[in-house]
């Protein structure tokens, strides 16, 4: 019987499912054929089946590394309910509970064992694992291996031990978000052997992406109040850059709305657990939180996600915005940006003691998300290209670029007072928030340069905003530089960008 037919039979007989989700079958085929595999799929896209089903097909022990005990327990309970053998080992279990798990493994033809990354480093683990018939190591949240990713964890950095202990066993690395550079780093850190890369599902057609450049925090507050007021049903998440800001936003919203709270790493463990439980059971509907409210958060009906401050990189943006609309119904993802947001993220990088290469990656990540904020082509198309998704689109029809007047677009609450920003002397290369083309000639250059940017981005397989932003596009069109010196006076064109694009860009402008 062909492998694909066998896998479909397992899908129906063991899991009660009629068909695979997008990307699952080629990932599972890679795994059962003994290949090291890296799989990038969105949360809710069915990553767990990519190691659960092979366990049934391969008849042996599949070890899953997961960072969250609650998620391990949930998956074990779900597998046991459908009659599949699974268990988890974690700190806090009694000796008798652990004995039951080991006895089950001895008696079962196939077994899925969930472990924390810390447990792999237990001195007794190495001695035990070499004597086991392990068919697959699956590492969930694999981006935690990479210092270049947004959620690096030191305990994940030691998982290469698995390859050293059982070099013949294939490794499946799974994550919901990783750039090509992070994937390469994951492969290197885990010492994968010619891994097959499968990247699927970054396109979320039910999400409306909206970015608003705000003069100050008052304007941001007006947008938050307006968006919360417009979102009558479902949960709301508001991500803040600092603990204090999450508390301030929650306190202010509590004066107008019900079921509001906040969450950050400064709260004790019991309080954090209580907030999560109340959010899950509906006692909290609106939550202001730092990025500590992260992995393992899976509510189906989040209708609105707001970033009060720009996150550190596009990976974090996508991961946090991706908590919206997991029930596939429409949801809005709103990012609010003010100039000092970049300063906050710069401060965090400057305070880091990471090695130079890691810091450079973080600076590059900050530069990329700043360009994303300032715009390019379709927001969703840019995300798909940034992550090198297998499937691409030209335009989505449901972001602030493609559909600026969509029903889901949020507007500020007019009752919130917006105090004027203190005026400071502007640098010569800055351009106003409300960008305007100065005349018909500038409009012609704008149309030409927009098409040039699109073609250049496609040729180099990068998002349009990484070539130059809409802000730069308008400044280019207005200033019409004639040489490299004049080009450096355009917003967004430093020496590196001039060296990389200058001659081609100036050539394209001739005669326009």
N, C-alpha and C positions, 0 to 999 in steps of 0.2 A: 504494500500500500504506500502511495506517495506520501512524503512527509506532510505536505500541505493538507491532504485529506485527513491524515491522522490528527493534525492540529485542530482542524475544524471539528472533528469528532470529539476531541477533548473539550473544546469550547462549548459544545452543545451538551455533552453528557456530564462533564464535571462542574461546569459553571452555569449551565442553563441559558446560555446566550446563543443567539442565532447568527450573529455576524461580528466580525472584528471592526473596531474603530479604526479610523485613519492612522496608518503607520504601524499598528500593532503587529500585523502579520509579518512584514519584512523584518522587523526587529526580532520577533520570536524565532523566525527561520534562521536568522543569523546566529542567535544564541544556541539553538539546538544543533546547529552544524558545527559548534565548538569554537566559534569566533569570538574574540574580544569585541565588544560592541559598546558604542556610546549612543544613547538615545535622548533626544531633547524633545519633550512633549509638554503641552500646557498642563497645569494642575487641573485635574478632572478629566484629562484626556485618556486615562486608562493605563498609566505607567505600571501599576502593580501587576496587571495581568501579564506583563512582559517577562516576569520571573515566576509568577504563580503557575501559569500554564506549563512552562518548560519543566517545572518540578514534577508534574504528572506524566509528562512525556519521557523524561530522562530516567525516572525511577531511581532516586537516590536522595541525597541531602542537598538542599539549596539553602545557602546562608545569605540572609539579607541584612545589610548594615543600615540602620536607620537612627537618626538623632533624637527622635521623640518617642518616649515611652508610651504616651497616650495613643499615638498613631499605630505603634506596634500592637498594642492590646486590641485596638479596634479591628485591625486587619486579621489578627488571630481569631477573634470572636466571629467575624464574618466567614472566614474559611471553615472554622469548626461547624458553623451552622449549616453549611452545605456539604458537610461530611468529608472535608479534606483535612489532612493531618498538618497541624501547625502549632507552634508555641514560641514563646519569647523568654529570654533570660535577661534580667536587669537587677540592679541593686535594690535591696528592700524585700526581695523574695525570701521566703523561709527555705531551709534546707529541704524540707519535705516537698515543697512546690517544685524545686529544681530537680529533685529525684524523679518526680512524675514526668517531667519533660524528657529527661534522659532515657527513661524507660519507654516512653512513647516512641522516641527515635529508634530504639533498638527493634521495636516490634513492627514499625511501619516500612512498607516498601518505598514510599516517597514521603519526604517531610520538609517543611519550610520552617527554618529556625531564624527568628529575628534577634539581632544583637545590637547593642549600642557600640559606637566606635571605640569607646573607652574599654569595653570588655575584651576587644580583640588584643589589647595590650596586656591583659592579665597573664602573669607568668604561666599559669596552668593551661592557657588556651593553646599555645604552640604545641605542647606535648599531646594534647587531646586531638587537635585538628588533623595532625599528620596521619592518624590512624583511622580517620573517617573517610567514607566513600562520598566525597563532595563532588557534585556535578556542576555547580555554578556558584560564584560569588556575585551577588547583586548589591550595588552601592547606591542607595537612594540619596537624593540631595547632593549629588556628586560634585556640584560646583563649590561645595564647602572645602574641597581639597585644594582649590587654587587661591593663592594670595591675590590674584588679579581679579577675583570675583568679589561680589558684595558681601558674602557671608562666610569668609574664611574661618575655619576652626582648626586649632592646633591638633586636636585628636584625630581629625580626618587626615592630616598630613602624614600620619604614620601607617596608613592603611596599605602601603606598598608591602608591608609584612605579609599580606595574604599571598602575593605573587611569590615571595621568597619561600613561604612554607609549602605551597602547593602550585608549583610553576606550570603544571599541566592543566589546571582548572581554568576555564574561561571566566572572564570578568565582564559583567554588564554594569556600566556606569549610567545612571539615570538622573536627569535634572529637568526642571521646568524652564530654565533660562540660562543660556550661556552663549557668549560670542564665539566666533571661530578661534580667537586667541585663547580664550578660557578653555575651550575644548582641547586645544593642543597642550595646554598646561596640565589639564586633568590626565590626558594620556601619558604625559611625561612623569607626573607624580605617581601614578599607579603602575607605571612601567607596562602599559598595554602593548600587545604585539599586533601591529598593523590593524588597528581597530576599524570596524565598519562604522561610519557615522550616519546616523539617521536623524534628521531635523524636521519636525512636523509641527503644524498647528499653532504658529504664532498669530495667525489671523483670527481675530475675534469679531465676527460680523455683527454681533448684537451690541457692541460697545461704541459709544460716541466719544471720541477724543476731542477735548477742548483745552486750549492753552490761552491764558489771559495774561498779558504783560501789564502789571499794575504799578502805579506811581508810588504807592506806599501801603502800609498795612491797613489803613482805613478802607482803601479800595478793596483789598483782599477780604476784609471782614464783611463788606457789603455784598460781595459775591457769595461768601459762605452763607450768610443769612438768606439771601435770595434763593440759593440752590437748595438749602434745607427746607425752606418754606415751600418750594415747588415740588419737593419729593415727598409725597403724601404717604407712600407705602414703602415697606422694605427697610432694610438696615442701611446705615450711612457710616462710612469710615472717613475720618479726617486725619491725614498724616501730617505731623508737625516735626520740625527739625530739632526741637529741644524739649526736654521734660517740662520746663516752665511754660512754654507756649501751649503744650497740650492741656495743661491745667487751666490756663487763662481762657483758651477757646471753649473748653467744657463749661467753665463757670459762666461765661458770657451767654452761651447758648441755653444754659439751664434757666435763664431768666425769661426766655421766650418759648422754649420747647420742653417737652417731657421726655423722660427716659434717656438722659444724657449722662455720660461718665467719661473718664479718661484712663489711659493705661501707659505705663512706661517702666523701664527697668529699675527705677528707683523705688518702686513699690515692693513690699515684702511678698514672698511667694504665695502666701495665703490670699492676700488681696488680689494679686494677679489672677490666681485661679478662680476666685469669686467673680471677678469682672468677666472672665471668659465664660463662666457658667451662666451668668446673667445675660450676656450677649447671646449665648446659644439658645436660652429658653425665652427670650423676648422681653426680659425685664429691662434691658438696655437696648435702645434702638440706634442711638447716635453716639459714636465713640470717637473721641480725639485721642490720638496715640502717636508715639514715636515708632520707629521701625522695629522696636522690640516686639511689637504685635505682628509677628511674622509667620515663620514656618508652622504648618499644621492648622492654619486658620482656613476653614472651609465652610462658609455659609452660602446657601444657594441663592438667597434673595437680596444680596447687597445691590441696591439700586443706584447708589452714588458713592464714588470714591473721590475725595478731594486731597490734593497736596497743597497744604498752606504754604509750604516752602519747597522749592525745587530740590529733589533728591540728588544724591551724589553722582548718579550715572543712569544711563538708559536701562541697564539691567534691573536696578532697583525700581525705577519708574514702572517698567513693564510688569514686574513681579507684583508690586503693590496695587497697580491699577487692575491687574488680572484677577483680583479678588471680587471684582464686580461681575454681576450677571452670570454666575455659574449655573443658573437654571435656564440659560440660553435666552432669557427675556431681555428686552432693551434696558440698558443702564448707561449712566453718564460718568465719564472719567475727566475730572477737571483739575488742571494744574494752574496754580496762581504763582506768578513770578514777579519779583521785584529785584532791582539791581543788587541789593545787599544779600540776596540769597546765595549768589555766587561767592560773596565774601565769607559767608558762614561755612560753606563747604570747603573753601580754600583754607580757612582756619583749622578745620578738622584734619585736613591733609598735613598742614604744617605742624600740627601737634603729634603726628604719628612718628614712631620710631622705626618704621618699616625700612627695608633696604631700598636703595635708590631705584632699582628696576620696578619695584612695586609702586613706589611713589609716582614714578613717571606714568605708569598705567593709570593711576588714579587721576592725575592731572589730565591725561588724555580723555578719560571717561567724563570728567567735568566739562572739558571743552566740547565733547560730543553732545552732551545733553543741553548745554547752553545754545549750541547751534540748532538743536531740535526745537527748543523753545522759540527761537527766532524764525523758524519756519523754513519750509522748502516746498516739495510737492505734497501729495497726500500723506497724512500722518501714518496711517496704517501701512501704506506702501513702503514708507521709510523704515518702519519697524521691521517689516519682513525682510527687506534687503540688509538691514543692519545685522540681523541674526542669521542671514543666509538661509532662510526658510526654503524648503524644497519647492514650494509653490509661491508665486509672486502675483501681484496685481498692479495695475496702472493707477487706478483710483478706486476709492471705497464707497463714496457717496454718503458716508456717515462720520465725517470728522469736520472740524471747524474750517479746514481748507476746502474740502469738497462740498460741504453743505453748511455754509455759514448761517443759514436761517432755519436750521432743522428744529423740530419740536423739542428735542432734548437739550438744545443749547441753553445754558444758564445765563441769567442776567442779574445784575446787582440789585439789592434791595434799596429802593430810593429813600427809605426812612433812616438809613445809616448815614450819619454825617461823615463826609470825607474832607478832612482838613487839608489845606494845601501843603505840598512838600516844600521844605525850605530850599530856596533856589541857591545853587552853587554854580560857580563858573565852569562852563562845559569845555571839555577838550575839543580840539579842532576836528577829531575824527568821529565824535559822537553824532548820532542822528536822532531826531525826535521820535517819540513813541508813535505818533500818528504820521506815518510815512506817506508822502505825497509826491507823485511824479510831477516835475515842474512844468513840462510842456509836451507837445505832441512828438517832438523829436526824442525826448526821454522815454515816452511811451513806446516808440518804435524800438529803441535800444532795449527796453525792458522785455518786450515780446521776443526779440531775437536772443537775448542772453538767457531767458528762461528756457528756450528750446535748446540752446547750447549746453546749459547746465544739465538738462535732462539727458541729452545724448552722451555727455561726458560721464555722468553718473552710471548710465547703463553700460557703457563700454568698460568701465572700471569696477562694476558690480559693487557700488557704494551708494548709500542713500543720497538724494539730492541735497539735503541739508548739510552733508559733510563736504560737499564741493564749496558752496557758500550759501548763507542763509538768505531769506527773503529781505531781511534788513539790509544786508550787503548788496543784494540784487538791485534794490531801489537806489541806494547810494551810488552804485556803479553807473546806473542808467542816468542819473542826474549829473554826475561829475564828468562822465565820458573821458576817462584818462587816455592820454596819447602816448605815454611812455611809462617805464617802470617806476620812476620817481613819483609821477602823478598817481600811479596805481597804489603806492604805499599810503597815500592820503585818503584812500577809500576805507570806510569802516570794515573791519574784519580782515584786512590785508596787511599782515605783518611780513617780515622778511622771508620767512619760510614759505608762506602762501604765494608771495610774489615770485620766488624762485621756482616753485612747483607749477604754477599756472600762468604766470605773467605773460610770457611770450605768446602762448596759444590764445590767451584771452584777448590780448591787444590785437592779434592778427584777425580774430573773429569780429572785432569791432570796426575794422576798416570798411569804410563805405556804407555803414549802417546809418 
